[in-house]
Amino acid sequence: MPPLRLIAPRYWPTWLGLGILRVLVPLPRPVLHGLGRTLGHLFRYLPIDSLRTAQCNIELCLPELTTVQRQQLLDQHCASIGIALFETALAWWASDERIQRLTEVEGMEHLTAAQAQSKGVILLSAHFTTLEIGARAMAARMPLNVMYRPTKNEVMERFLSRNRAIRTRRAIRRDDVRTLVTALKANEPVWYAPDQSYRNKGAQMVSFFGIPCATNTATSRLAKMTGAVVLPYFPQRLPDGRYRMVILPPLSDFPSDDAQADALRFHQIIEAHVRTVPAQYLWIHRRFKGLSGDYPDYYRR
């Protein structure tokens, strides 16, 4: 029984949304995708800051696109966000068997070889709209640790913590470095996505699509501290509605003595994947922030 504060009126929309998603999960995947696209179409025409952020990011990162192409990409991105909502519900509630039927993993041999070295594995990923289904695809196949950022909504945080505890080996808060290191030193794989804006201790300015921005460079320190093998890992929603998860070969000569250069190297890998599936990148995140007051305010209304 949840604490009484969690059934306060301000949480009713959250409870309602979770209930609706739970009821819809058994529907066939094409139906869920259709509902997602419809929801995304409605989202596209709401006067909200997230859409302005996405439009700004697309202009900054893909200046070669025409105005019409950018608008088409924004339309497709909104549809992808809508679909992602129902993908997330699948990741939360679907059985391992159903997840395995919907997904395929390429490059599993890289993970097997990395674990054979008994050094731990960092599955280095990024924030695409397929993020939740991408992590669950691996968790349905093997014990997996996932790093996550806590949410401010207490109902969602309680729900996600319990769900991830069931579906994964460990759900590790992003500030719990000790548990992360323990998992890696025990030769366990950890899903880790450090690509969002980061202005805490250790942040550095690293170019992303040619624009310097505040970046988390902890991957190098973690790899150096634990000896873990770093494998880039990216999910992709296919045209037929299924999913391909790709594990790339381990990053050679990683980490180097330059954490900033290491982060730039990972950014370039992300950029290549974004160009492959541009509508599936999480453009609504305010990625371009600086570490000093003279940094441009790209998101000013």
N, C-alpha and C positions, 0 to 999 in steps of 0.2 A: 504494500500500500504506500503510494507516494506521500511525502509530507504535505500537509494542508496547503502550504504556500504555493505548491505546484499546481493546484487546481483553482488558483485565482483567475478572475476574468481575463486578465492580460495574456494568460496562457491558453485560453480556449481556442483561438485560431490554430495554435500549434498542435493541440490535441486533435482538433478536427482534421487538420491536414494529414497527420500521421494515420488517423483512422481511415480516411479515404484511400490513402496509398496502400494501406494494409489490405483493404477489401479488393483493390484492383489488381494486386500482384498476380493472382492466378490467371489473369487474362492472357491470351496468346501474345507473344512479343510484337507481332505486327500491329495489333490493336493498341498496345501500350505506346508504340512509336507514333502511331497516328494521333493518339490523344496528346502526346508530347508536342508534336508539330503544331497542333491546334492551339495548345496553351502558349507555345512560343510565338505564334502569330499574334495572339492577343497581347503578350508581353511587349512585342515590338512597338506597339503604338501607345504605350503608357508614357506619360511625361515624367520619367524618373532619371536620376543621376547616372545609374548604371549604364544606361544606353548611351548617354553622352560620353561616359568614360570609354566604352567600347569603341565608339566612333572615333574618338581622339586617338586611342591606341592604334587603330587600324590605319589612320592617316599618318601617324608617326612611323610605324613599322613597315608599312607597305605603300610608300609614296608613289611607286610605279603604277598603281592601280588608278583607273579613271574614277571620276565621281560616281558614275553609274555602277561600276564594278564594286566600289566600296559599299554602296548601299545594298547591292545584292549580297555581298559577304555578310553585312550586318543582319540582313533577313535570315540568311542561312545559319548564322550564329545564334540568333534567337530561337530558331527551330531546334538547334542542337542543345541549347539550355533546357528547353521544354522536354526534350527526349531524355536528357540527363536526369531530370527529376524522377522519371519512372525507372531509369536504369539504377538509380540510387536505391529505390524501393526494392528492386530485384536483388541488389547487392546485400540489402539488410535482411530480406526474408526468404529469398529463394533457396532451395536445397542445393547442396554441392553438385548433385547430379545434373540439375537444370543449368547451373552456371557452366559446368563443363561442356554441356551440349551446345551452349550459345557461344562459347569462346574457344579459340585455338591459341596456342603459345608457340612462337617460333624462337629458336635459339636456346632452348632448354639445356642443350649440351654445354653452353657457356656457364650456366648456373651449376650444373653437375660437376664440371671441371673445377670451378672456383671452390666449391665446397670440399672437393677432394684435397685441396691444399690446407684445409683445417684453419683458415684464417678469418672466417666470417665473410659475409657478402653484403654490400650496399647496393640495392636495386635503386639506382638514381633516376628519379622520374620528375615530372613537372605537372603543373596544374592545367590539365585539359578537362573538357566537360565530361570525358570518359574516366575521370580519376577514380571514382568509387568502384565502378565495375572492373577497372583495371587492377585495383588492389585485390578485390574479391576473387578475380580469376586465378590469381596465384594462391590466395589463401584456401581456395577450394581444392588445390592440388598438393599442398604441402604446408607444414606449420610455418607461419609467416608473422614477423613482427612489423607493425606499422607505426610510423611517427605521425602525430596529428596535432593540430592547433585547436585548443579548447574553444568552444563557442560561448558567447555571453548569455544565450538563452538557456536557462537552467533546465528546462524540460528537455530540450534537445541534447544538452550536454549529458544529462542522466541517461537518456535513451541511447545515445551514441556510445557512451562508455560501456553500458551493459551489452549492447549488440556486438561491439568490437571485441569485448572480452570473450564472447561466445565464438565468434567467427575467426579470430586470430590467436596466435600464441600469446602475444602481448600487444596491447595498444599503449604506446609510449608517448607521453606528452612531449612537445617539442623542447621544453626546458629541462627534461629529465635526462641529462647527459649520462649520468651514472648507469641507469638501466640500459640505455642504448649501448654503451661500451660493454656492459656485461653480456648483452645478447651477441654482439659481434665477436667478443673473445670466446664465446661458447660455440663459435662456428655456425651461427644462425643467420638466415637472411633477414634484412631489414629494408622495408620499403620506405624511401625517404625522398621528399620533394622540396628542396630548399630554394625554389626559383622565384618566390614572391618577394615583394619589397621588404627590406630588412634594414632597420636603422639602430639596432642595438649594438652592444659591445662586439667588436670583431668585424663589423660591417666595412665593406670597401666599395668604392665606386668602380663598377665594371660595365663595360659596354654591352648593350643588348639591342640588336638591330641597329647598331651604330650610335646608340645614345647612352652615355654613361648614366648609371642609376645605382642606388644603394642596394647592395647585394650581400647575402649570407655566404661567407667563404669557409664555413665550418667543415665542409666535406673533406677538404685537404687535411685538416687537423685530425678528423676522425679516422681517416685512412692511415695517416702516419702513426697515430696513437695505438691503433688496434692491428694494423697490418692487413685490414680487410681489402678484398678485391672489389673494385667498383665497376658495376655493369649498368650502363644506361638501359632504361626500361620504359617503353612507350606503348600505350594502348591506342587502338584505332577502331572506330566504328566503320564497318564496311558497307558498301552500297546495298547489300542484301539484308542489312540489319543485324548481322552477326558481328563478332568482334575478333580482331587479331591483336594479340599482345606480342611485342617484339622485344626480346632480350638481345642487346648488341654485345659484341665481343668486349672483353675487359679493356678499360682504358690503360694503354701502355705508358710506362714511365710516369705513373700517377701514384701518389702526389709528387709534384716537383717541389723545388724550394721556394716557389712563388705562388702563393694561394690565389692571388689576383689573376694570374695567368691561367691557373687551373679552372677558376670560375668562368673565365672568358671562354675557355675551351668547351666547357659544358654548355654555356649559352649558345655557342655556335652549333652544337648538336641539337639543342632545342629549336633553334631557328630553322634548321633543315627539316625537322619534323613538322613544325608549324606550316612551312610552305607546302608540305605534302597534304595536310588536312587543316587548312586555315580556319574553317568554320568551327572546328572542334577545340581550338585554343581558348582559354578563359580570358577573353578580351575585356571583360567587365571589371577586372582587377586593376587598381591604380598602381601599376608597376613602376612608373617613372617618378621616383622621389629621390631627393638628394640628402646629403649629410651636412649641408651648410645653408645658411639663409639666402645665399645668392643663387640657389638653384631655381631654374624656371618653374613657374606654376603652370604646368601643361593642362591642368584640369580646371582652371578658373572658368567659371560660368560666364 
